C-alpha cells in the first residue's frame, strides 16, 4: 500500500493506493482511513463497478463466483508469491464496508463505462491494441520480476501500457480520477481517495500540479 497526504487550499486530501487483489494491503489501508477519519471518500471504480460490489459483495456472507480471464489468472498467480490474493479487489470491498458501517457516502472516481470506452478508443488505435494483446500474452507466459507486491503491480501495468497510446490513455484516466478526487476535497475538511496502486503515482502527480495544491 502507498499513501500520500496532499494538502489543498480547500482542505486535506489523503490518497491511498492498494495493490489489486493483495489481502495484506487491507489492514494498513483501513488503519489509515480510521486515523484520518475522512468526511468524504472516493474509490477508483466506476459507478457501475461500485454498485456491483455493494450489491453482491459488501457485507454478504456468501459471494458469487468471479470469472477471470487468462491474463487476470496469470496476474493473480504471480501476485500470490507475496501473500493471500482475493477477487474482487479486497481493498475496495473492505473500504465500502468500512464506509457503510459509518454511514459515509462513497463516490466513484473512475469514468463511467461509456466514457472509459470512448477514452480508450481515442488514445489506443488498432496497432497499439494488437501490441497490448501481445504484451498480455507475454506476461501470461512470464510475469514480471519483482521484490514486493507493490513493485509487481506497477511492473505488470507498465509492461502492458508501454506503448505511447497506452501511456497517453493512462494519463487521461488518471487525470479524470484526480479531478474527481479534487471535487471531494473542494467543500473543505478531510477527504480520502483510494485507487489501484498502479494509478497512484500518476494521480498524485496531477493532484500536486493543479491549482489549490499546497
Secondary structure, DSSP 8 states (H G I E B T S, - for coil): -EEEEEEETTEEEEEEEE-TTBTHHHHHHHHHHHHH--SEEEESS-HHHHHHHHHHTTT-SS-------HHHHHHHHHHGGGS-B-TTTHHHHHHHHHHHHTT--EEE-S--HHHHHHHHHHH--HHHHHHHHHHHHHHHHS----SSHHHHHHHHHHHHT-SHHHHHHHHHHHHHHHHHHHHHHHTSSEEEEEEEHHHHHHHHHHHHHSTTB-
